[in-house]
Amino acid sequence: MMHGRGKSDRPIVPRKSPNKVGKPAAEVMEGRDLAKGNLPEGNAFRTQRRADAHSALERVRRAAREDRKQRFTALFHHVHDIDRLRAAYFALKRDASAGVDGETWRHYGEALEGNLADLADRLKRGAYHAKPVRRVHIPKPDGRQRPIGVTSLEDKIVQRAVVEVLNAIYEEDFAPFSYGFRPGRNQHQALDALAAGLQRKRVNWVFDADIRGFFDSVDHAWLVKFVEHRIADRRVVRLIQKWLSAGVQEDGKWTPSETGTAQGGSISPLLANLYLHYVFDLWFRRWANGNHGDTIAVRFADDFIVGFQHQKDAERFLTELRDRFATFGLELHPDKTRIVPFGPRVWAGWRAGRGQKPGTFDFLGFTHISGMSRRGRHVLQRKTMRKRLQAKLHEVTTELRRRMHDPVPEQGAYLRSVVDGHFRYYGVPGNGPQLCAFRHQVGRCWMHALKRRSQTHRITAARINRYVKRWFPPVRIHHPWPEARYDVKTRGKSRMR
């Protein structure tokens, strides 16, 4: 019924006057009935906006989740979307070092819309070229130098856009025991998962591994093959190949890069996770399924810990892992890779006078120790690594010498931020004595720095104690017990295996 409640009105057939007077019209306009059933509406917005980009990536994520073997052929239009490029620009650090082109965040933003439009156009035309990475070196806690790559600003923007698009796919593929540089995951979640596994699984042996020069050893050919398992869009693959082959510029000299990914680039963490996902994670899952004892694994980027119930399984795993890594150009560090007895059952046997003494191992800045609670039961103790503590105190001493003649309130504000940041990361249950020691040692460093300002100083221990009490935050445990937080995070989700 026309014009009825809840009914669509029928169209009125239009009339057209004849274009020849007195003769039948040569062309007559015809009306058209409504289609039987409304066409389904898409979830795209009428105008291009950021919410539309999120909606498009959600469809990519849903497709990746439903079909683990699907290869995506049309992704590049998500990369050169100007809204995504703009969001990538604002996500960069404002005061980051400039790359080989000397472009800074603030200068690029003075004509942001024009620069982003030009960048998007060059991406669409295939005229975008990756620039070499400027290499700098920063000191490591053990005294060696760590090479860091400083990427140009436009490369950072495009890399962030590519990472956002690829994360929609690979976040559905990555293993649950992988925690490094992934959205919504951090170091303390990896530490919680490891602590829960050591306490609840029958783990008696811990495989503490270190990959020698991982970021410099990634094989480009294998990496591209791994990317092509899921990405069939050649334009995205070519972008990644451009960054891999852009080379390194150091002291004004350009060097080609045949292996490795530069640390410091926006896409390097994703490529590292992708490489180890195929080299280690998937292989470990198959290996663990054929193992008869309990096995756990926790990986954060290229640092990983594997736990075993039986020693023979740990030794066999070490042998097979070396062969596996050799196939893909990786090597375990011979001095930093070891198998140590660890766990509640090892500790109980040692306390009873049988078996080996539990060892210790380091992971993500903490030394893990088999300790004893006040009730005489086994407890996992996590203490600040000695090397990390000494390196931080050395850094504070060096900075205080540079700030030696600054006003005391400015020095106090700087030290307060240092101590508070240290507490927020290392403030785990059982690490209170080490936090107190760090707070005390920073106060001593401050006293020595103030004494160097004058030969007739009047800095006493009592005066420094007043400064410390005024400026330093009190010792505080910022994190709950690992098992409690791990249960909350994994409730209704798959546990580690």
N, C-alpha and C positions, 0 to 999 in steps of 0.2 A: 504494500500500500504506500502510495507516495505521500510524503509529508507526514508520515506516521511517526509516533514516538519511537526512537531507537532505530529508525530506518533511514537509509541514505536516499536523498532526493535523486530522482532520475534527471538526467540532463535535459535541458530544453533544446530541441533541435533548432539551430540558428537558421535564419533566413538570409538569403542574399539576393539583392535586386539584380535582375538580368543586366548584363553589360551591353546588350543590344536591344534597343527599344523596339517593342513590338514583336520580338522574336524570343524563342526559348533561350534561357541562359546557357552559355557555353560551359560554364563551370559552376557547380552548385556546392555549397558548403554542407557537409553532413555532420550530424551529431554522432556520439558514440556512447553506448551503454557502459555502465560501471562493470569492472571486471568482477567475476565471481570470487569473492574473497579478497581481502586486502593483502597487498604484497608485504612481506615482512620488512620491518624497518631496520636499517643498520644502526650500529651503536656509535657511529661517527657524528661529531657535532657539525652544525651548519657552517661555522667559521673555524678556521684553523687556530687551535689554541693548545696549551700544554696538556689539558685534560684529554684531548683527543689523542695526543702522542702516547699517554699512559694507557689509554684504551687499546690502541693498536698493539703495543707491546704485551698487553695482557692476553690478546689473542695469540700472539706468538708463544707466550709462555704456556698457554693452555694446549696448543698444538704440540709443543715439545713434551709436555707431561703425558699426553694421551698416546703418543707414538715415539718411543725411544729411539727408533731407527730412521725417523723422517729427516730428510736433508732439505734445508731451507734455501730456496732459490731467489727470493725477492726480499732482501733486507736493506739494500743500499739506500733506498728512499727514506728509511728511518734515520740513517746516519746524517745525510745532508739536510735534514729538516732544520730550519733556522731556529725554531723554538728549542730544539734539543741542543743545538750548538750554543745558543745563548745561555741555557741552563748550565752547560759544561763550562762556559767561561766564568760564570759567577761561582762555580764550585771550586775554582782554582784558588791557591793561596795568593793573597795580594802582594806579599813581600818576597815571593820566591825569586831565586836567581834567574837571570835572563840566559837564554840559550845562545847559540852561535850567531843568531841574527840580532842580538841585543835588544829585542822587543820586550818591554815590561808590561805588566798587567794594566797599570794605570794609563800608560800611553796608548795602548791598544784600545782601551775603553773610551778614549776621547772621541773617536768616530766609530763607536761599536757597531751600530746598525749597518753602516756602509761596509765595514770590514767583514762582518759576518755574512752579509749578502754576497760579497765578492768571494769569500771562502766557500760558501755553498755553491756558487756558480762554478768555481774551479773544480769542486768535487764532482759535480754533475757532468762537466765536460771532460773529466779525466785529466785536467791540467794541474791538479794538485801534486806537489812534489815534497817528499819528506826531506828534512834538513838533517845534517849530521848531528850527533849527540856530543855535547861538550863534556869532556871527562874531567872530574875533580876527584881528589882523594881525601878521605876523612880517616882519622885514627880509630883503630879498633881497640877493645879492652886489653887484648894481648900484645899491644904494641905495633901490630902490623897496620897496613893501610888498606882501606876498603874503597874500591873504585865506585864512584857514583856518576851516573849519566844525567846531565842537565839538558832536558829537551826544550826545543823552541816552543814559544807560546802557542802558535797555531797547531803544531803537532800535539801539544797537550790537549787542546780543545777537541780536535778530531778523535784522538785516542779515547778521551772520556766518553764521547758520544758512541764510539764503537763498543766500549766496555759496557755501557748501559744496554745496548741492543743485545750483545752476546750474553750478558748475564741472564737475560730472560730465557735463554735456551739452556745454558750450562748449569744454572742453579738447580735445574730439574735433573741434571745428570750427575753432579758431583756427589761423592760418597758422604754419608753422614759423619764420618770420623775426620773429615777435612775441615779445618777451621781457619786457615790462613787467608786474610785479605778477601773475605767474602761478606756480602751485605748482611748485617744483622748478626755477625759472628765476631768474636774477639779472643784474646789470649786467655782470659779467665774462664771462658766456656770450655776451651781446650783443657785447661788445668783441672776444671771440675770433672770433665769426662774421664780424664786419666785417673784422678783420685777415686772416682766411683768404680772404675774398672778394676783398679788394683785392690780395692777393699772387698768387692763383691764377687769377682771372678777368681777362679783358682789359679792365680798367677804366682809363679815361683821364680821366674827368670825374666829379666828385662833386657831387651835389645836396644841399646843406646847407640844411635847411628848419626853419622855426620857425612854429608855429601861434599866432596872436595870441589870447591869452586863451581857450585851448581849453576849460577847465573851466567858464568862464562863458558859453560860446557854444553848448553842446550844446542842440539843439532837442528839447524834450520830446516833441512829436508824432512826430518821426522816430524817436526812441529807443524809444518804445512800439511803433511798427511793427516795428522791428528785433527787439525782444524777442518779439513775437507770431509771428515767423517760425518759432520753435522751441517757444515756450511757449503752449499753448492753455488752461492752467489759469487762469481769470479771477481766482481768489483771489490767486495769485502776482503776476499783472500789476497788480492793484489795490494790493497792498502796495508795489510799486515806484512806482506813481503817487502814493501817499500820501507817500512820502519826497520825491519830486520837487516836490510842491506844498505841502510843509509850511511853506515860507517861511524867512526869516532874521530873527533877532533881534539887533539891534546897538544898544548904548546904551539899552536898554529900549524900543526901537521895533521893531515887527514889520513886515517888508517881504515882500510875496508874491514868489515866484520863478517866473518864466515860462520862463526858459531857464537852462541850466547845472546842474551837479552840484557840491555843496559838497565841496571838498577836505578830507580828514580823516575822512570817513565810511567805514565798513567796506565799503560796496557801491560807492563811487565809482570805485575802480580797475577793478572788473569792468565797470561801465557804460561807462567810458571806453574800455576795450578792445573792448567790444561795439560801440560807436558807430564806432570807427575800423576795426573788422573789416569792417563793411559799407560804410563810406564810402571807405576807402583800400585795405585788404588785398585784398579780392576784386577790386576794380577794377584794382589794380596787377597782379594775376596775369593778368587778361585782357589788359591793356595789354602786359605783357612777352611774352606768347605771340605777339603780332602784331609784335613787334620783331625785327629781324634781327641786331642786335649783342648782346653779352653785357650782362646787366643783373643787378644784385644790389640787395637792400634789407634793412635791419635796422631794426626799430622797437622802441623802449622807451617804452611809454605814448604820449605825444604828441610825443616826440622821434624822428625817423627820418632815416636817411641812405640815399640811393639812388645807386648807381654805374652809369655808362654807358660803353660803348665809344666812341660817336660823340657829338660835340658837338651835332649837329643833333637827335639823339634826346633829349638832355637839355633843349634849348630847347623842343622840342615837348612834352615831358613837363611842363615848368613851365607852359606855356600851358594845357594840358588839365587839369592838376591845379587850377589856379585856378578854372576853370569848374566842375569837379567839387565843390570845396569850397564854392563860392558856392551851389550847389544845396541844400546841407545846412547853411547858416548858418555856415560856417567861413571863415577868411581867413588867408592866409599873411602873415607879418610882412614888410613891404617892405624893412626895413633889415637883417633877420637871415636872409633867404632869398637864397641865391646859388649860382652854379655855378662851381666852381673846378677847374682842371687838377690832376690828382693821379694817382699810380701809378708803377710801375716804368718803363713805356715813356715816359711824359712826362719822368721824371727822366733816363732814358738819352738822350733826344733833346736835353734842355737841356744835359746834360754834353757832348754832341757838338757843341754850338753851333747847334742848330736847335730851333725850337719855343719854347714859353713856359716860364717858370720854374714849377715846381710850387708850388701854394698850400698853405695849411694850413686845417684846420677843427677844431672842437671837438665832442666827443661824450662824454656821461656823465662829465664832469670831466677829460677828457684832451684835450690838443692833439695832433692827428695830423700828423706831419711826414714828408716824404720825405727820409730821411737816407742816409748812406753808412757801410758797415761798414769795419772795419780792412782788409779785403781789397779794398776799392774797389767793393763791390757795393751795390745798393740794399737798404735795410732800412727798415721802417716803425718810426718812432720815436714813442713816446707819452710825453708829458710832462704833469706836473700843470698844469692851467690856471692862468694867472697870477691871474685874478680869484678863483678858489677858494682859492688859497694866501694871497692878501692878506686875503680875508674870514675865513679860519680864524685867521690871526695877530691880526687885529683882535678876534675873539671871545675868543681866549686873553688878550689884553691887558686887555680889559674884565673878564673873570672874575678875573684876578689882582689887579686893583684891589679887587674885592669881597672877595677872600681875603687882602688884603695883610697883615693881622696874624695870620693863622693860623700855627700852627707849621710849620716848614720840612718835616718829614716829611709833613704833610697836603698841603701844596702840591706836594711831589714826587710823592705818589701820584696827585693829580689830573692833573698834567702827564704822568706816565707813561701813564695811560690815554688821554690825548689823542694823544700821539705814537704809541703802539702802534696805536690805531685808524686813524690816518692811514697808517701803514705797511701795515696789513693791506688797505686799499683801494687805495692808490696804489703799492704795492710790486710793480710789473711790471718785466720785463726792460727795461733801457735807461733807467729812471727813477731810478737810484741817485743821480746828482748832485742832483736836486731833493729827494730824501729827506734827503740830508745837509744841504742848505740849510735845509730846514724844521726839522730838529733843532737846527741852530745858531741860527736865528732865535728859536725858542721859548726857548732858553737865554738869549738876549739880553733877551727880554721878561721873563724871570724875574729877571735881574740888575737891570733898571730897577725892577721892582716891589719888590725887596728894598731897593734904595737909597732908595726913597721912605718907608720905614718910620722912618727917623731921619736927622737932619742930620749926625750923627757916625757915619755908617755905616762899616763896615770890609769892605765887599763888594768883592773884587778879582776880576779875570778868572780867576786861578788857582783861587780858591775856588769860583767858579761852575762852572768846568770839573770840579772834584771832585764838585759836586752833580749835574751833568749825567751824569757817568760812573756815579755811584751810582744815580740814579733813572731815567734815560732808557734805554729799550731800544736796543740797537745797530741800525744800519741793516740791514734785511733785505729781500730780495726774496721775497715770499710766493707769487707766482704764476709758473707756468711759461710757456714761450713759447706764444703763443696757438694756433699751428697744431697743436702736439702735443696740447693739451687739447681743441681742437675736434674732432680726429680721434677721440679717445676718446669724447667725448660723442655724436658723430653716427655711430659705427660701427654699421652695420646699419640706420640710419634715413635718411630722405630728407634730402638736402642742401638748402641754400637755393636759391630761385629766385624 
